[in-house]
Amino acid sequence: MENAELYKLAERLKETREYLGVSQQVVSEFLGISRAAISAIESGKRKVNALELERFSKLYKFPVSYFYGEEQSDDETVSLLARTAKGLTEDDKKQVLKFAQFLQNIGNENTSKKGE
């Protein structure tokens, strides 16, 4: 793996962990490696092996391809949304649905304005 790819992967792992609000300690316990190793991975100083990447994927509920910066297809994105929503309360699911519908309506408005 080239240095640029290593740093891209490291950055994506760190951003995802921070976005999800998970501590390095929780990640280290889940992966079975030290917190210092997580820090080294996230700073690009240590390579992540395939098994560790699979565990990151499982913990963060993102496909491995996401961490390499690959674009997800609509089907993968919908599946990811569904898996993520499983842990939400019914009220939270309704709020997510309302927000998705809001975004869809905004997108439709922007599309129709471009055609004017």
C-alpha positions as CSV (number, residue, x, y, z in Angstrom):
1,M,0.0,0.0,0.0
2,E,1.4,3.4,-1.0
3,N,1.8,6.1,1.6
4,A,-1.0,8.2,0.1
5,E,-3.4,5.3,0.2
6,L,-2.3,4.5,3.8
7,Y,-2.9,8.1,4.9
8,K,-6.3,8.2,3.1
9,L,-7.4,5.0,4.8
10,A,-6.1,6.3,8.2
11,E,-7.9,9.5,7.8
12,R,-11.2,7.8,6.8
13,L,-11.0,5.5,9.8
14,K,-10.3,8.3,12.2
15,E,-13.1,10.5,10.7
16,T,-15.6,7.7,10.9
17,R,-14.7,6.9,14.6
18,E,-15.0,10.6,15.5
19,Y,-18.3,11.0,13.6
20,L,-19.8,8.0,15.4
21,G,-18.5,9.3,18.8
22,V,-16.5,6.2,19.6
23,S,-13.4,6.4,21.7
24,Q,-10.1,4.8,20.7
25,Q,-10.3,2.7,23.8
26,V,-13.6,1.2,22.7
27,V,-12.2,0.5,19.3
28,S,-9.1,-1.1,20.8
29,E,-11.1,-3.4,23.0
30,F,-13.3,-4.4,20.1
31,L,-10.3,-5.1,17.8
32,G,-8.3,-6.7,20.5
33,I,-5.3,-4.4,20.0
34,S,-3.8,-1.6,22.1
35,R,-5.2,2.0,22.1
36,A,-1.7,3.1,21.0
37,A,-2.0,0.8,18.0
38,I,-5.4,2.5,17.1
39,S,-3.7,5.9,17.3
40,A,-0.8,4.7,15.1
41,I,-3.3,3.3,12.5
42,E,-5.3,6.5,12.5
43,S,-2.2,8.6,12.0
44,G,-0.9,6.4,9.2
45,K,2.1,5.2,11.2
46,R,0.9,1.6,11.3
47,K,-0.6,-0.4,8.5
48,V,-4.0,-2.1,9.2
49,N,-4.3,-5.8,8.3
50,A,-7.2,-7.3,6.5
51,L,-8.7,-8.9,9.6
52,E,-8.4,-5.6,11.5
53,L,-10.1,-3.7,8.6
54,E,-13.0,-6.3,8.7
55,R,-13.4,-5.6,12.4
56,F,-13.4,-1.8,11.9
57,S,-16.1,-2.4,9.2
58,K,-18.1,-4.5,11.6
59,L,-17.8,-2.0,14.5
60,Y,-18.6,1.1,12.4
61,K,-21.2,-0.7,10.3
62,F,-19.6,0.5,7.0
63,P,-18.4,-1.7,4.2
64,V,-14.7,-2.2,3.8
65,S,-14.8,-0.4,0.5
66,Y,-16.0,2.8,2.2
67,F,-12.6,3.1,4.1
68,Y,-10.8,3.0,0.7
69,G,-12.9,5.9,-0.5
70,E,-14.8,3.9,-3.1
71,E,-18.2,5.3,-4.0
72,Q,-21.1,3.2,-2.8
73,S,-23.9,2.3,-5.1
74,D,-27.4,3.4,-4.2
75,D,-28.2,-0.2,-3.1
76,E,-25.2,-0.3,-0.7
77,T,-26.2,3.1,0.7
78,V,-29.8,2.0,1.2
79,S,-28.6,-1.2,2.9
80,L,-26.3,0.8,5.1
81,L,-29.1,3.2,6.1
82,A,-31.3,0.2,6.9
83,R,-28.7,-1.5,9.1
84,T,-28.0,1.8,10.9
85,A,-31.7,2.5,11.5
86,K,-32.2,-0.9,13.1
87,G,-30.9,0.3,16.5
88,L,-33.1,3.4,16.5
89,T,-36.3,3.9,18.4
90,E,-39.5,4.2,16.5
91,D,-39.7,7.9,17.1
92,D,-36.1,8.3,15.8
93,K,-36.9,6.2,12.7
94,K,-39.8,8.5,12.0
95,Q,-37.5,11.6,12.3
96,V,-34.9,10.0,10.0
97,L,-37.7,9.3,7.4
98,K,-39.0,12.9,7.7
99,F,-35.5,14.2,7.2
100,A,-34.9,11.9,4.2
101,Q,-38.2,13.1,2.6
102,F,-37.2,16.7,3.3
103,L,-33.8,16.2,1.5
104,Q,-35.6,14.5,-1.4
105,N,-38.0,17.4,-1.7
106,I,-35.1,19.9,-1.6
107,G,-33.3,17.9,-4.3
108,N,-36.4,17.8,-6.5
109,E,-36.8,21.6,-6.1
110,N,-33.2,22.2,-7.1
111,T,-33.5,19.9,-10.1
112,S,-36.7,21.7,-11.3
113,K,-35.1,25.1,-10.9
114,K,-32.1,24.1,-13.1
115,G,-34.5,23.1,-15.9
116,E,-36.2,26.5,-15.9
